[in-house]
Amino acid sequence: MLVPALQPVFRTFPITSDQWWLVLGLSALVIPAVEIAKAFDRRRLAARGAPLGPAPSVRL
């Protein structure tokens, strides 16, 4: 959200619609990239004979 009164404080500026499309396009590439990486990992683990069940949950 752009708040004009806070622009000098945070040194922000409005971006053009072309810049928004670039941001949306690049951010949309993250999901396919992660899915491709996961597919390669699954293939690598299958070649080793590792079980392909769900990943163990991690507790923080």
Secondary structure, 3 states (H helix, E strand, C coil): CCCHHHHHHHCCCCCCHHHHHHHHHHHHCHHHHHHHHHHHHHHHHHHHCCCCCCCCCCCC
